Each structure stands twice: as structure tokens, then as C-alpha cells.
Amino acid sequence: MTVSEADRNSCSVHLSEDGRSVVILDQTKLPNRQEWLSLYRIDELCAAIKSLAVRGAPAIGIFAGYAVYVLAVRKETEDPDALRAYLEAEGETLSRARPTAVNLSWAVSRMLRALRDNPGADVSRIRSLLREEALAIHDEDIRMCTRISEYGLSLVKPGDGILTHCNAGPLATSKYGTAIGPVLLGKERGIDLKVFSDETRPLLQGARLTSYELQRAGVDVTLICDNMASIVMKNGWVQACFVGCDRIAANGDFANKIGTSGVAILARHYGIPFYTLGPTSTIDMNCPTGDDIRIEQRDPEEIKTMWYREPMALPEVKCYNPAFDVTDHELVTAIVTDRGIVYPPFDVNLQKLFA
């Protein structure tokens, strides 16, 4: 599959025309406003990740690749050693912006490895190498999402109902997306699927983003509150659950948006196949189990005040606001990757992907 500049520029994350900024569609403003941001300073790059202006593990990886390149272009120096030291330090800062999404540190490490693999390069060559690597990360993701969508589509039939949680469409990745990629690819091919989109409290990615993407694509989408998933499954309206992932451990445990593990438990109860879909870059073979995944804790105000004219809890009430939870591998029917569909035992079969 050949990736064009038009393919890249149609994504929610891409490089500016002059190559000096990372351009993102601010996801915090959707669905009511489409606002594009051009970013290049380390503080605003990190802020975009932390505020979820850019979000979704693959999209964050693409963003990180472009961010390292833009930092290199903007740094005023002709000393290659000074540029290398600067990028190493800024890369470390960028990697800390969201600890759970492995694609962030993966992309930064990959960009810095391009530096280390070319120790004699001058400043001009360093910038050229980083541009090539950042574009490669983006192109690979477009190809990966297309392959994931193909594999995922093979798991369902026309008319099936799909339940999804959070957002793992083009906004969170590149072309098609991961968890809803099969639905969008199916729509292109005349295969109609029905989607039940969990609103995904407390940040409402399912309501604001997934239902937005699917409605605009002409997909039959029904928005439900998170606590309605059980009755929808019980009614027989769901034939499969497709969710994304921010990090997959070596044993098949995976982290995804808070509430995902509850969906998996319900699916097991009702005998519904439960799949997580993600690129191989999301698999962390250095992370033995889900217990080793660090879970980001977010501002309690996201629960108490973020979507309300007045607070919905007293100021002194404590809140627990984890961004992710970990779904046990025993609840997972299969992991759908760009290299194929991986079935249990995951500790054995995930290894085979990298053999």
C-alpha cells in the first residue's frame, strides 16, 4: 500500500506544510468545533498530550515522531553534539507526558535511535534523518490500521452489532483506526454493521468522538451510557466487542480507557466475543503482566465539574480518577494486530509475532 501526502494530511495529526510545526485537530473541542493547532514548543507539545488535545495511543506515537523532528528543526545550532544532547533531554520530557501509552515512549525512542545509529551526521543530516523517520512512523501506522481493519472485519458478518468503548477510530490513530476500523472499512465495502458506542465517562470520548466519527461516516451508531452496556448485551443486540488498547503486556493483559475491563466481564457473562485491536507497537514485551503497567491518575475535577454548570459533588468529596484499567488476558477472545489475529495462549503466541 502506497501512502501519499494527502493520506497523511487527512489525519488528525500531521506535519505542517513548512515542516516547522505539528498540526493537530484539537479533540477537546469536538464535536461542536473543529479547531486545528500548530505546535512546536516543548511545553505546548507536552500540554497537548496531557490535556488530550491529541489522544489515542497510535496518534500519540505519530505526534511524538513529528514533535522530535520539529524540535530539531527549531533548535538554532550548527553543533551536532549540542543538537543531540538537546533532543535526548527534550525526548525524555516528552516521554513523561503520558506514562501509560507505550506508543509515546516507543516513538521517541525510535526517533532518538535514528540519531544514535548515525553518530557522524551533521545537523542538516540529523534533521533529514528525523524527518524520514517521523514520516515512516506515520506511514506505517496508516498501513497497520488498514491491515488491522481487514483482520477485524473477518471476525464479523453483515448486520452484526458491535459494542465499543472509548475512541479508537481515525481521530485516535490514522486511516480507519483500530477498534472501529473494521466498521469503517466495512462501510466502504457495503458491509453494514451496527455500533453501540459507550459514552465513556468521565471524558466522554465515546459520545464526543466515536459517535461523531461514525455518524459522519454514515454508520448506524447508537450512543449509550456506560452502565447500559449490560442491557444492550442481554437484549441480544451485540455480537462482538471491539476495543482499542494503550499497552498490551507480554501475557495478553492490556490497558485501555477506564471501564474497558467491565465491558470484558459483561461480555464473558453473556458469551460475547471480546477483542482488543491495536498495532504491534502497542505490545510491550518488556512488560510481563498488567500488574506492571503504570496507571495514570487524572484531575478529580474531571468527575466533579468538567461537564457541568455547577459542581456535581461537594468540594471536599474525594475522587478516584484513573485514566485506564487493565483487562485480564483470560477475558480476551483474541488480540487483533497488523500482523494477524493472536489467540490464546497469549504469552506464547505474542512472542511469535516478533520471532
C-alpha positions as CSV (number, residue, x, y, z in Angstrom):
1,M,0.0,0.0,0.0
2,T,1.4,3.3,-1.1
3,V,0.9,6.2,1.4
4,S,0.5,9.7,-0.1
5,E,1.0,13.1,1.4
6,A,-2.8,13.6,1.0
7,D,-3.3,10.4,3.1
8,R,-1.1,11.9,5.9
9,N,-2.6,15.3,5.8
10,S,-6.1,13.9,6.1
11,C,-5.3,12.6,9.6
12,S,-5.9,14.3,12.8
13,V,-2.1,14.6,13.3
14,H,0.3,15.7,10.6
15,L,3.3,17.8,9.8
16,S,2.7,21.4,8.7
17,E,3.4,22.4,5.1
18,D,6.7,24.1,6.0
19,G,7.7,21.3,8.3
20,R,8.2,23.5,11.3
21,S,5.1,22.6,13.4
22,V,3.0,19.6,14.3
23,V,-0.6,20.2,13.3
24,I,-3.4,18.5,15.3
25,L,-7.2,18.6,15.4
26,D,-7.9,19.6,19.0
27,Q,-10.0,16.7,20.2
28,T,-11.1,18.6,23.4
29,K,-13.3,20.8,21.2
30,L,-15.1,18.1,19.3
31,P,-17.9,17.5,18.3
32,N,-19.1,21.1,18.4
33,R,-16.0,22.8,16.9
34,Q,-13.2,21.8,14.6
35,E,-10.1,23.7,15.7
36,W,-6.6,22.9,14.4
37,L,-3.5,23.7,16.4
38,S,0.1,24.2,15.2
39,L,2.5,23.3,17.9
40,Y,6.3,23.4,18.2
41,R,7.4,24.3,21.7
42,I,8.2,21.5,24.2
43,D,5.7,22.9,26.8
44,E,2.8,23.1,24.3
45,L,3.7,19.7,22.8
46,C,3.5,18.1,26.3
47,A,0.4,20.1,27.2
48,A,-1.4,18.8,24.1
49,I,-0.8,15.2,25.2
50,K,-1.7,15.8,28.9
51,S,-4.9,17.7,28.0
52,L,-5.9,15.1,25.5
53,A,-6.0,17.6,22.6
54,V,-4.1,14.7,20.9
55,R,-5.0,11.3,22.2
56,G,-5.2,7.6,21.2
57,A,-2.0,5.5,21.5
58,P,-1.1,5.4,17.8
59,A,-1.9,9.1,17.2
60,I,0.3,9.9,20.2
61,G,3.1,7.9,18.6
62,I,2.7,9.8,15.3
63,F,2.6,13.1,17.2
64,A,5.7,12.2,19.1
65,G,7.7,11.4,16.0
66,Y,6.8,14.7,14.4
67,A,7.4,16.5,17.7
68,V,11.0,15.3,17.9
69,Y,11.6,16.3,14.3
70,V,10.1,19.8,14.8
71,L,12.2,20.3,17.9
72,A,15.3,19.5,15.8
73,V,14.3,21.9,13.1
74,R,13.5,24.7,15.5
75,K,16.7,24.4,17.5
76,E,19.2,27.1,16.5
77,T,22.5,25.4,16.4
78,E,25.0,24.0,13.9
79,D,26.7,21.8,16.5
80,P,25.5,18.2,16.0
81,D,26.6,17.2,19.6
82,A,24.6,20.1,21.1
83,L,21.6,19.1,19.0
84,R,21.8,15.5,20.0
85,A,22.1,16.4,23.7
86,Y,19.1,18.8,23.4
87,L,16.9,16.2,21.7
88,E,17.8,13.5,24.2
89,A,16.7,15.8,27.0
90,E,13.6,17.0,25.3
91,G,12.7,13.5,24.3
92,E,12.8,12.4,27.9
93,T,10.5,15.3,28.8
94,L,8.1,14.3,26.1
95,S,8.0,10.7,27.1
96,R,6.9,11.6,30.6
97,A,3.7,13.4,29.4
98,R,1.6,10.2,29.5
99,P,3.2,7.2,31.1
100,T,0.6,4.5,30.2
101,A,0.6,4.8,26.4
102,V,3.6,2.8,25.3
103,N,3.5,4.3,21.8
104,L,4.7,7.7,23.2
105,S,8.0,6.3,24.6
106,W,8.2,3.9,21.7
107,A,8.1,6.7,19.1
108,V,10.5,8.9,21.0
109,S,13.0,6.0,21.4
110,R,12.7,5.2,17.8
111,M,13.5,8.8,16.8
112,L,16.4,9.0,19.1
113,R,17.7,5.7,17.9
114,A,17.9,7.2,14.4
115,L,20.4,9.7,15.9
116,R,22.4,7.1,17.7
117,D,22.7,4.9,14.6
118,N,24.2,7.8,12.7
119,P,26.9,9.2,15.0
120,G,28.8,11.1,12.4
121,A,25.8,13.0,10.9
122,D,26.0,16.8,10.8
123,V,23.0,19.0,11.8
124,S,21.5,19.0,8.3
125,R,21.7,15.3,8.0
126,I,20.3,14.8,11.5
127,R,17.2,16.8,10.6
128,S,16.8,14.9,7.3
129,L,17.1,11.5,9.1
130,L,14.5,12.6,11.7
131,R,12.1,13.8,9.1
132,E,12.4,10.4,7.2
133,E,11.8,8.5,10.5
134,A,8.8,10.6,11.5
135,L,7.1,10.1,8.1
136,A,7.9,6.4,8.3
137,I,6.1,6.1,11.7
138,H,3.1,7.8,10.2
139,D,3.1,5.8,7.0
140,E,3.5,2.6,8.9
141,D,0.5,3.4,11.1
142,I,-1.7,4.0,8.1
143,R,-0.7,0.6,6.7
144,M,-1.1,-1.0,10.1
145,C,-4.6,0.4,10.7
146,T,-5.6,-0.8,7.2
147,R,-4.4,-4.4,8.0
148,I,-6.0,-4.4,11.4
149,S,-9.3,-3.3,9.9
150,E,-9.0,-6.1,7.4
151,Y,-8.4,-8.7,10.1
152,G,-11.1,-7.3,12.3
153,L,-13.7,-7.3,9.5
154,S,-13.1,-11.0,9.1
155,L,-14.5,-11.6,12.6
156,V,-18.0,-10.3,12.0
157,K,-20.7,-10.6,9.4
158,P,-23.2,-8.1,7.8
159,G,-25.8,-6.8,10.3
160,D,-23.8,-7.7,13.4
161,G,-23.9,-5.4,16.4
162,I,-20.5,-4.2,17.7
163,L,-20.1,-2.6,21.1
164,T,-17.1,-0.3,21.6
165,H,-15.7,1.7,24.5
166,C,-13.8,5.0,24.3
167,N,-12.5,6.0,20.9
168,A,-10.2,4.1,18.6
169,G,-11.1,5.5,15.2
170,P,-9.2,7.7,12.8
171,L,-9.0,10.5,15.4
172,A,-7.0,8.3,17.7
173,T,-4.9,6.7,15.0
174,S,-4.5,7.4,11.3
175,K,-6.6,6.0,8.5
176,Y,-9.7,3.9,9.6
177,G,-8.5,3.5,13.2
178,T,-8.2,0.2,15.1
179,A,-11.3,-0.8,17.1
180,I,-13.8,0.9,14.7
181,G,-11.6,0.4,11.7
182,P,-13.4,-2.8,10.6
183,V,-16.7,-0.9,10.8
184,L,-15.5,2.0,8.6
185,L,-13.7,-0.4,6.1
186,G,-16.9,-2.5,6.0
187,K,-19.0,0.6,5.2
188,E,-16.7,1.4,2.3
189,R,-17.3,-2.2,1.0
190,G,-21.1,-2.2,1.5
191,I,-21.0,-4.3,4.7
192,D,-23.2,-2.6,7.2
193,L,-22.6,-3.1,10.9
194,K,-24.4,-1.6,13.8
195,V,-22.4,0.1,16.6
196,F,-23.3,0.7,20.2
197,S,-20.9,3.4,21.5
198,D,-20.3,3.6,25.2
199,E,-20.2,7.3,26.2
200,T,-17.0,6.5,28.2
201,R,-17.1,8.6,31.4
202,P,-15.6,10.8,32.6
203,L,-14.2,12.4,29.4
204,L,-16.9,11.2,27.1
205,Q,-14.7,10.1,24.2
206,G,-17.3,7.7,23.0
207,A,-20.0,10.4,23.0
208,R,-17.9,13.2,21.7
209,L,-15.6,11.3,19.3
210,T,-16.7,7.8,18.4
211,S,-20.3,8.7,17.7
212,Y,-19.1,11.8,15.8
213,E,-16.8,9.8,13.5
214,L,-19.3,7.0,12.9
215,Q,-22.3,9.3,12.3
216,R,-20.3,11.4,9.8
217,A,-19.3,8.2,8.0
218,G,-22.9,7.1,7.7
219,V,-22.6,4.2,10.1
220,D,-25.7,3.0,12.1
221,V,-24.4,4.2,15.6
222,T,-26.3,4.3,18.9
223,L,-24.8,6.1,21.8
224,I,-25.4,4.5,25.2
225,C,-24.3,5.4,28.8
226,D,-21.6,3.1,30.1
227,N,-23.9,1.5,32.5
228,M,-26.3,0.5,29.7
229,A,-23.8,-2.0,28.1
230,S,-25.3,-4.9,30.1
231,I,-28.9,-4.5,29.0
232,V,-27.8,-4.0,25.4
233,M,-25.9,-7.2,25.5
234,K,-28.7,-9.1,27.3
235,N,-31.1,-7.9,24.6
236,G,-29.0,-9.8,22.0
237,W,-28.0,-6.7,20.1
238,V,-24.3,-7.2,20.4
239,Q,-22.4,-9.9,18.6
240,A,-18.8,-8.7,19.3
241,C,-17.0,-6.1,21.4
242,F,-14.2,-4.2,19.7
243,V,-11.9,-2.0,21.9
244,G,-8.6,-0.3,21.5
245,C,-5.5,-0.6,23.7
246,D,-2.8,1.7,25.1
247,R,-0.4,-1.0,26.2
248,I,-0.5,-4.8,25.8
249,A,1.6,-6.8,28.3
250,A,3.5,-9.9,27.2
251,N,0.9,-12.2,28.8
252,G,-2.0,-10.6,26.9
253,D,-3.3,-8.3,29.7
254,F,-3.9,-4.9,28.3
255,A,-4.6,-1.3,29.4
256,N,-7.3,0.7,27.8
257,K,-9.6,3.6,28.8
258,I,-11.2,3.2,32.2
259,G,-14.3,0.9,32.0
260,T,-12.9,-1.5,29.4
261,S,-12.4,-4.3,31.9
262,G,-16.0,-4.0,32.9
263,V,-17.1,-4.4,29.3
264,A,-14.9,-7.6,29.1
265,I,-16.5,-9.0,32.2
266,L,-20.0,-8.4,30.9
267,A,-19.1,-9.9,27.5
268,R,-17.8,-13.1,29.2
269,H,-21.1,-13.3,31.2
270,Y,-23.2,-13.1,28.1
271,G,-20.9,-15.3,25.9
272,I,-20.0,-12.4,23.5
273,P,-16.5,-12.4,21.8
274,F,-14.3,-9.7,23.2
275,Y,-11.5,-8.4,21.0
276,T,-8.8,-5.7,21.5
277,L,-7.4,-4.2,18.3
278,G,-4.0,-2.5,18.1
279,P,-0.7,-2.2,16.2
280,T,2.2,-4.3,17.3
281,S,3.9,-1.1,18.6
282,T,1.3,-1.2,21.4
283,I,2.6,-4.6,22.5
284,D,5.3,-4.2,25.2
285,M,7.2,-7.5,25.5
286,N,9.3,-5.9,28.3
287,C,6.1,-5.6,30.4
288,P,5.4,-9.1,31.9
289,T,1.8,-8.6,33.0
290,G,-0.9,-6.0,33.5
291,D,0.3,-5.5,37.1
292,D,3.4,-3.9,35.7
293,I,1.5,-1.2,33.7
294,R,1.6,2.2,35.4
295,I,-1.9,3.7,35.5
296,E,-2.2,7.5,35.1
297,Q,-4.2,9.3,37.7
298,R,-6.1,12.4,36.5
299,D,-7.6,15.5,38.0
300,P,-10.6,14.8,40.2
301,E,-12.3,17.9,38.7
302,E,-12.9,15.8,35.5
303,I,-15.5,14.0,37.6
304,K,-17.0,16.7,39.7
305,T,-17.1,19.8,37.5
306,M,-15.8,19.4,33.9
307,W,-19.1,19.0,32.1
308,Y,-21.4,20.8,34.5
309,R,-22.5,24.4,35.0
310,E,-22.3,23.7,38.8
311,P,-20.3,21.1,40.6
312,M,-22.0,17.7,41.0
313,A,-20.2,17.0,44.3
314,L,-19.1,18.9,47.3
315,P,-15.6,20.4,47.1
316,E,-14.4,18.3,50.0
317,V,-15.5,15.0,48.5
318,K,-12.6,12.7,47.5
319,C,-12.4,11.4,43.9
320,Y,-10.5,8.4,42.4
321,N,-9.9,9.1,38.7
322,P,-7.7,6.6,37.0
323,A,-7.4,7.1,33.2
324,F,-7.1,3.4,32.4
325,D,-7.8,0.0,33.8
326,V,-6.3,-3.4,32.9
327,T,-8.3,-6.2,31.3
328,D,-7.1,-9.6,32.3
329,H,-6.0,-11.8,29.3
330,E,-8.4,-14.5,30.4
331,L,-11.3,-12.3,29.3
332,V,-9.9,-11.7,25.9
333,T,-11.1,-13.8,22.9
334,A,-8.3,-12.6,20.6
335,I,-5.9,-9.7,20.0
336,V,-6.2,-8.2,16.5
337,T,-2.9,-6.8,15.2
338,D,-1.5,-5.7,11.9
339,R,0.4,-9.0,11.8
340,G,-2.6,-11.2,12.3
341,I,-5.1,-12.3,14.9
342,V,-3.5,-13.6,18.0
343,Y,-5.4,-16.2,20.1
344,P,-4.5,-17.7,23.5
345,P,-2.2,-18.7,24.9
346,F,-1.1,-15.1,24.5
347,D,2.3,-15.5,26.3
348,V,3.3,-17.9,23.6
349,N,1.6,-16.5,20.6
350,L,2.5,-12.9,21.1
351,Q,6.2,-13.9,21.2
352,K,5.7,-15.5,17.7
353,L,4.8,-12.0,16.3
354,F,8.3,-10.9,17.0
355,A,10.2,-14.1,16.1
